[in-house]
Amino acid sequence: MKKIIAVLASFVLSMSVISAQVLKSSGINHTLWTGFGAPLDSVRNDDRAYFHYYGLIETLQARIDIGKFTVEGMLNWGALTNWDGRNFTSLTFANTRLNPFWYTNHNDQGGWWTNGEIDGYYVNFLFHPFEGFDVGMGTRLEWKIGPAPSSLGNFWQPYAHVIQGGLKDAVPGGADVAGYAYYANTYTGWYNGNTKASLGLRYRYKDFLEVGLTIPSGVTTTAPLFNFAFMIHPIEAFSASVAYEGVLQGNGNFYTGLSLYLSNFILDAYLGINGIGGADNDSRFGTGAAITWSFPKVGITIRPEVGFTFWENVDYTASFYFGGRLDFEITKQIILGAWSSCAWGSYNRQWDKLNNDWFGGFIFDIRPDITFAFNNHHSLSIFFDYQNRTRFDNVVRDTWAAGFYWTYK
């Protein structure tokens, strides 16, 4: 049983949520991506409604551990084509926030984490004065506790997929398909609803306990604020976590999650409440669960998940999504996988007075992929991602992308 739990826990922790961007140990992780397709913007501009080649995007992560110190960083660099043009006359070479998900999921509304954009770089510095205790400062510490809706990888990695079925972080009508819920299981760097650099303290006692506190950049003594998190793993089969972002100020975010490590699967459940103490009628909360089954004898791992978002505003209906990931290890060197999901956005009941046929919107996403692991250092992945988005006003927005990843670790 312990061996099965270790395998499942390794899968969940290594392919967890969008926030898990930093490396877990010393080394280098390099990903080079190139691809083509039809971007989501093509439905709004006929000049873009054709085949696009997206150029090259390179992401390099590095971590160095020397004694009691850790330095880590990332740089995202692109040799990109001209998105608005029909030819290759204008190429851009730049540090960029773009990645493969930008092309299928970008629009002018919703938070960056749901659009598929990333910070173009991060730099973190950590000091470990004694065992289990960390002092950290950086642009993206990414200290995380507990489960949340997953992307199964960083947005620049081969296994990553849209989060929460592709729902946007907006109220009904504020995005094409609204209803994304934020889960504050990453308790570093939140301030006034935005991601920030932060200074933090964390103590971990083996795998039994973790407690952390961070102060985001921009906090003042006249308007103090900090983020707090706590996790306990009292027995082999159970762990629980609690976090709060925005202590001492209004408009905070609460999170709690638990995991059950059973004989042949892991069950994750989570709850997030956004906008506590903020403006009246402005809060929302999300809840969901995921199960990870692993069958080592046949090389199959399955992870279905489901989630709901509910609103304090009684005029807004709930949003809902379900999806799942399947991985099949054909051989030790070839892994075949696929993600698929469906999502229904939130609806504003006040729209009924307009006598139109608006609804919350709908998203269908499917993303098969195959990875060839040549050795312990090099791998090549090929993917295809198709997404159908029906906007709340019934405008259909189809998009797709395909491409290649070369990964070096």
Order of alpha helices (4+ residues) and beta strands (2+ residues): alpha-beta-beta-beta-beta-alpha-alpha-beta-beta-beta-beta-beta-beta-beta-beta-beta-beta-beta-beta-beta-beta-beta-beta-beta
